[in-house]
Each structure stands twice: as structure tokens, then as C-alpha cells.
Amino acid sequence: MRSFKEIIIELKLFLAEETERKILDKDIALLLKIKQARFATLKKRDVTPYAELILFCKVYSFSSDSLFFKA
């Protein structure tokens, strides 16, 4: 199982392909519908917000298996 920091990297790679620009933590927080302060706390503590990530996967048709587990 990946850590939240590894999941953030995976999300940034996925979104960078779509937008062709550098993706910042605030962009990820916005897409996950998490306030930036809470996102920073979750990242610092390495706590994964599963509900928000699963909703993101559903909305963007992204495989939750590839997000949560190493290939």
C-alpha cells in the first residue's frame, strides 16, 4: 500500500499529463475538495484521505488500484 506522499506524486503525474503544466499541492487539494491547511496537515502526518481519493478516482475515471497499490 502506498503512503499518502506517494499517492500525491502519482496524482501529480496523472494531472500533469492532462494539463501540461506543473501541478502543485494546492491543485491537488482543490481537486480533492480539501482545504489547503488540512491537506498540508494530512501530508505532514502521512494520513491518507481515502473517501476523497475514491471520489476523485470515480470522477476522473482513474483506477483506484493503481493509485493505492504499487504496480
Steps between C-alpha positions, in 0.01 A plus 500: 500500500633842409548782744309825453819671378539234229134539405549876462787437258283261299217756485741772389629280217147419388386863507817632336421287193155656481599864551861510375606723790657449840248380755532641851370368832231768500372364167471151647324639809253685278423191293453289812279774646722530808606831651869573447573510874341158553681362196833623639425337836402171335817506292722580798346220709484266197129433556310391189154655440345188345147634445623803306741291293234243410265778392782651290556161333132472418469852358820482291469131402832425665575149624499491878713183487779682318469791743512305825724208403841485338507333161 
